[in-house]
Amino acid sequence: MTWNRVYNFSAGPSMLPESVLEKAAAEMMNYQGSGMSVMEMSHRSKTYLSIIENAEERLRNLMHIPDTFTVLFLQGGASQQFAMIPMNIMTKSKKADYIHTGTWSKKAMAEAKLFGEVHVAASSEDQNFTYIPEQFEFSPDADFVHITTNNTIEGTVFNQLPDTGKIPLIADMSSNILSEEIDVTKFGLIYAGAQKNIGPAGVTVVIMRNDLIGYHREDTPIILRYETHAENQSMYNTPPCYSIYMAGLVFEWLEQLGGIKAMEALNRDKAKIVYDFLDQSNLFTSPVMAKYRSLMNIPFATSSDALDEKFISEAGKQGLSTLKGHRSVGGMRASIYNAMPIEGVRKLVDFMKDFEMKNRS
């Protein structure tokens, strides 16, 4: 390479594995002898059909997704799923339970309220979303229970899934999908925007239990019905072709790494490096209760806004990019998704140590 890549700690779109970017660059002008880029080819061509089919197969193998689940590659991001889910599943009792753990669950609930009754089964708002609730009040006739497994802004994670009995559990897994092993069969539906652990923005993965398909409201637009996309293998309309191609390359990279089990071990090592330093630091603090700390998104702060700004500025000069915290919480946030190498985490902590020594009060 003739340029210096930064360590990108953005919460999304996030960094991608260098080997994936290099392979995509090599295939940009001429994908496997086709004489064209993936961005140019028909989504109905045999060449592209093999791309999307291979992407689904790799994802199924990585996550051990059984045939009783349908995998969809959709558009609109997780935000569109906030509406599609109640339109398609909140259709029997027209009630749903939501566990409120931060910004994204709030947005999901706002959409669901347009289609039925939303019951907050538990909330961590009382302590500014610094923990995950463990006591729930579920409605016996709810059509589903919704959780956000990892809270990108607040830096919390569900370490144990709620027991919802026969009520389908639906999860926004946008910021921690593929980061650790999960049992897909414990869920009715999983959805995730790609731009954190899957690939570039543009595609949203939906993993859905087959028996939940086909119960949409009668006035649901055809393109917003899961049934439409399931019957057409995600090809009802032109899909986000290049984003799916890139996702397939990321899935291949994960396979070569050793799968999700190996990725989880690496992610735990990366997070431990940061949290171990934060726990002994006299300058930096973490707002999240230790039990509920995310492996993917680590918010932290110094003693003042001015010092936070100084840290962000000086870190950027060292190639440690996009560390500014979300505008709603301030401070800093290090998002250390799958593609962040452990060397980047070590460099960050080394810089934090040096910054603390130079800015002691």
Secondary structure, DSSP 8 states (H G I E B T S, - for coil): --S---EE--SSS----HHHHHHHHHTSSSGGGSSS-TTTS-TTSHHHHHHHHHHHHHHHHHHT--TTEEEEEESSHHHHHHHHHHHHHTTSS-EEEEEE-SHHHHHHHHHHTTTSEEEEEEE-GGGTT-S--------TT-S-EEEESEETTTTEE-SS----TTS-EEEE-TTTTTTS---GGG-SEEEEESTTTTSSTT-EEEEEEGGGTT---TTS-GGG-HHHHHHTTT-SS---HHHHHHHHHHHHHHHHHTHHHHHHHHHHHHHHHHHHHHHH-SS-B--S-GGGB-SSEEEEB-SSHHHHHHHHHHHHHTTEE--B--TTT-SEEEE--TTS-HHHHHHHHHHHHHHHHHT--
